[in-house]
Amino acid sequence: VTALGSYAMTAITAVTIQNTTGVKSIVPINPKEISNQIIFTSNDIRPDAIKIGMLHSTEVIRSVVKSLDQIKVSNIVLDPVMVAKGGAKLIDSKAINLLKSILIKKALLITPNIPEAEILTNTKIKTKKDMIFAARELIKFGAKNVLIKGGHLKNKLVHDIFLNNKDIKIFNSKRVKTLNTHGTGCTLSSAVATFLSCGKPVKKSCELGI
């Protein structure tokens, strides 16, 4: 966010023990204190956009939803962080169901990667066609706009798919040969939120973020 010229305020939902290869463990923050962080910073500087990352329990999700209702910001990017790089779930089934039933509907954009889209839609994704199907399922859940990140498919090009009720766009990018991919989805969703905060339309914000 800072690199793109904007100012980021952070509400920490958990302290993570991690490095560039993945997450080792998570120490949760009290949901009430998460809400206090959101409200206190927003009372000082009203955010033009909000990016939501890992919400690890139903209590945290409810706390964040209550805070969002209070500050009333429309540019919300939800990055539904649910799966660690090694494949382990970071949140439980109750939290996933609450995210699907409440939080997705509040977001302007949801940015799952392929494993997360599979969990949310209860489908398997092995092709671009599967990605489009999953994106349409997320629209049925109430998502306004969906960007499914395609880095987990083993193609020479990375296909990221943007979809809403009226539009579909496939962003094709050359794959970068690196092992340092941990955190790239968080970086992307933060970049998209930054462009939204500057007044860019949602599809253009996705294109610039990618």
N, C-alpha and C positions, 0 to 999 in steps of 0.2 A: 504494500500500500504506500509506504513512504517512498519507495523507488519510483512509483508512478506519480508522485507529487501531491498525495493526499495525506491526511492525518488520521491515524487509527487509534481508537480507544478500545481497550480490551477488557472483557469480562471473563476471567479464568474459571472454567468449569471443572477442571481437574489438573493436578500436577502429574505430569507423565515422566517416566524414566525411559528415555529413548535416545537413539542416535540416528545417523543417516541410514541405517539398515532396517530400523523398525522400532516397535514399542515393546519394552520389557514388562512394565507394570504401570498401574494407574492408581493415584491417590485422589479420591473424590473430594470436592469442595462442598460444604453445606449449601443446599439449594437456596436457603434464605439469603445467604451471603452472595450467591450468584446474582440473585435479584437485586440486592443492594448495590452491587457493582454496576449493573445495567442502569438502574434508575438514577443513581448518584452522578455518574458520568454524563448521562443524557440530560439531566437537569442543568448541567454546566454548559455543554456543547451539544446541541441537537444534531443527531446523525442524519446525513442525507441518504445513507444506505446502511444495511446491516447484513453481515455475513455470519451464519450460524454453522458451527462445526460440531464437534463431538458432544452429544448429550447422552450421558451414560445410564440414566434411570428415569422411571416415570416421574419421580419427584422433581428431578431437574427439568424435565420437559414442561411439566405444569408450571414450574416457577418461571421459566423463560416465556411461556405463552402469556402468563399473567402480566409480566413486565412489558411484553410487546403490545398488549392491549392498552397498557397505560401510556406508552410513549407514542404510539400510533405513527409508525414509519411504514411507507408502502413498498419501498425498494428493499425487499428481503430476499437474500440468496441463501438457500438451505443446502449445505453440503452434508448429506446424511451419512456421517462417518460411523460405520457399523462393523467393519471388518479390518483387522490388522493385516499387515503385509503377508504374514505367514498363514493367513486364512482364519484365524480365531475371531469369533464374534466379540465385539467390544461392548455391546449392550444386549440386554435380555429380550425375550420375545414380547413381554408386556410393553416395554419401552418402544419396540419396533411398531407394535400395533397402535400405540398412542401417537407416534410420529406420523403414521399413515392416516389416522382418522382425524387428527387435529392440525398438526404443524404444517403438513404439506399444503393444506388449503390456504394457509396464511402467507406462504412464500410467493414472491413474484416468479422465482426460478428455483428449480431443484437440480442439483448437479451430481447425481450418483455415478460411481464407476460401475463397471460391469458386475462384479460380485455383489455390490450393494443393490443394483437394479434387479438382480436375480432374486435376492432376499425379499425385496419390497413387492415384487410381482409374482413370486413363486414360479418362475420360469427359468429355463436354461438359455444362455446366450452364447452362440458360437459363430454367428455371422452378423453382417450389417442388417439383414432382414430381421433377425431376432432382436437386435437393438431397437429398431423402429417399432416392432410389436410391443416391446417392453415400455418404450416411451409413451405409446398410445394407452397402455394400461395405466400408467401413472397419471395421464391426463384424466382418465376415468375416475381416479381417486380424488380428483379435485385440483391437481397441479395446473397452474396457468401456463407455465413454460417449462420444458425439460431439456437439459443438456446431458446426454449420457456420454461419459468419457470412454474412449475405445482402446486405451493403452494396453488392456489385458489381452486383447486378441493378438495372435502372433502373425500380424501382417507386416509387410515392408512399410506400408503407409499406415499412419494412425488415423482412424476415422472417428471423429467426434460428431454426434448427431444431435442437432437442435430441432425441437418439435413443439408446436402448439396446435390449437384447433384449426388454425388457418394456414399454417406455414410449416415447411420442413426444409432444413438445410444441413448438408453433410460437409463438414470441414475436414479436408484431407491435409495431413501434415507429414513431413518426412520424419521417420523414427530416428531418434537420437540414440546412439549406442552408448549406454552408460548403465551402471549398477545403482546410481544414486537417484532413484525415482521416489523414495520415501518422502512424502510431503508435497509432491507435485500437484495433487488434486486440491489440497488446501491453498496452495499458491494460486492456482487457476481461479477458484471460486472467489478468493480475495481480490484478484485482479478484476474480475467481472463486476463485483460489488463496487470497486473503485470507479470504474467507467460509468456505472449506473449513477453513482453519486455526482458525477460531473454532467449528468443530463443526457447521456447517450441512450438510445433505445436498447431494449434487452438483447435482440439478436446481434446488433452491432457490438454491444458490450462483450458478448460471447466471442465474437470474431476477433476483437482486439485482445481479449484475454488469452485466447489460444495462440 
